[in-house]
Amino acid sequence: MLKTLIISMLLIATTGIYDFKLKTLDGKPMDMAQFKGKKMLIVNTASKCGYTKQYADLQELYEKYGSKVTVVGFPANNFGGQEPGSNEEIASFCKKNFGVSFPMAEKVSVKGSDIHPLFKYLTEEAGKMGVKEPIKWNFTKFLIDENGKLLAVFPSGVKPTDEAITKYLN
């Protein structure tokens, strides 16, 4: 019994970004471990937000720095009902309007009682860095290093192509 408890505690303590397995907008498996060795920019997105134009900047960043960073979008409807669409509608919108080719996960919750475990993890990691409320709105960005460690959190107003982010990629 004690041995099982200790093993369980160790497993919980060692959970990292690469332990998460998700689905893409089209329902295919997406294992975060596939991004080991590259930086990741994880972004909660929304199609009807004032920051929606950042999809173009995320795509630009992905194209310019793709050998160094993977952008992963996570549609969420947590703020102002600004992502009401289905996974299929979101995928179509992103492709048609912004030519999005970077990985997009299925729609999740990034805040509240139904927060997705990945965003719970990211929020806790940000808290360890002193960031009290990391996700205040759509298009919050979490920059993860090549080893799965959170490097920085950027609020919605910081564009993906801003030097505050690209300095980590040069």
N, C-alpha and C positions, 0 to 999 in steps of 0.2 A: 504494500500500500504506500509506504513512505517512498520507496523507489519510484513508483509510478508518479507520485506527486512531484518529486524532484525532476524527473524527466520532463513532465508537463511544464514545469516552471522554466526549465532550460529552453524548451521549444518556444514558449511564449517570449522569453527574453531575447531569443535570437531571430525573431521575425524581422525581416528586412524588406526592402522594396522589391527584391528579386523573388520573394516568396508569393507574390500576388499573381493570381491567374484570373483573367477577366475574359470578356467577350468584346469583339469589335461591333461596330454599328450593323454589320451584316451577319452577326451571330457566330462568327468564327472565333476559335480560341485565341487569346492573346496572353502569352506568358511574359511577364515583365523581365524574367531572366534572359530573354532573347536580347535585351539591350545592355547586358553586361559589357564593360569595356568602352562604352560611349557615355557621354553626358546625356541627360534627359531633361527636357523642359516639359513639365506636366502642367496642363492648363485646363481650368474649368471654363467651359465655353457656353455660349447662348446665341441663338440666331436672331433674336429681336431685341438686342441690347445696344446701347450707345457705343459700346466697345466692339461690336460685331465686326467692324472693318479690320480689327486686328487679325482676323483669319488670314488676310492678305499678307500681313507682316509675319505671321507664323509660317506661312508657306514660303515666303522669301528667305526667312532664317533657315528653314529646313533645306531649301535648295542650295543656299550659299555655304552653310556649315554642316551639311548632311554627313560628312565623313567624321565629324566630331560630336554631333548632337542629334538625338532623335526627339522630335516634338511629338507629344502624345496628348490629344485633345479628349476631354471628358465633358460631353454635354450634360448640363444640369439645369433643373427648373427651380432652383432654390430662391432666386431673387426676382421678384416682380413678375413671376410667371413668364419669363422671357425666353423659355425654351419649351413651348407647349407641344412641339411636334413629336412624332414617332421616330424611332431609330432610322427608318427608311426615308422619312421626310427630311430629317437632319442631314443624312448622307447626300441626298439629292441636292439640298440647298447648298451645302459646303462645296460640292463638286461644281455645280452650275455657276455659282456666284463668285467663288474664290479659287477654283481649281485645286482644292485641297487634295494632296496626295500623301500627307503624313498620316500615321496611324490615328484612328479615332475609335475610342471605346464606346460601348453602349451607354445610353443615358443612365446617370447615377445621381445620387444625392450627395452633396459635398458638405452638408451642414445639418444639424438637428438630430432628432432621435433616430432617424433612419439613415444616418451618414454611412456611406460606403466604407468598409474597413480600410481601403487604401487611403482615403482622405482622413480618416481617424488617425491612421499612422502618420501621415504627413503633418497633420495639425499638432500631434504630440511631439514630433521631431522639431517642428518650428518652435514650439513652446520651450524645448530644451535650449534653443538658441535665443530665447528671450522675446520671441514674437508672440504676443498675447492673443490676438485674434487674427490669425493669418488670412482667413477667407472672409472678406467683407462684402465682396461682390463678384460678378462674373469676370472672367479673364485674370484671375489671380494666377501667378506663375511660380512654380516650385522648380528650382534648378538642382538637379541631382548630379553628383560627380560620377566618374567612371567606375567607382567601387560601390555605388549605391548610397552614398552619404549625402544628406541634404546640405547644399552649399549656401543657398540664399532663397528668400521668398520676395517676390516683387508684386506690388499691388496692381490693380487693374489699369491705372493710369500710365504705367511704365510699358511702353511699346516693346514688343519682342525684339525689334531691331535696335533698341536703345543701347548705348555704350555701356550702361550699367549691367546689361546682360552679355553683350558681345565681348566685353573684356575677358570673360571667362572662356571664350571660344577661340581667341587669337593666339 
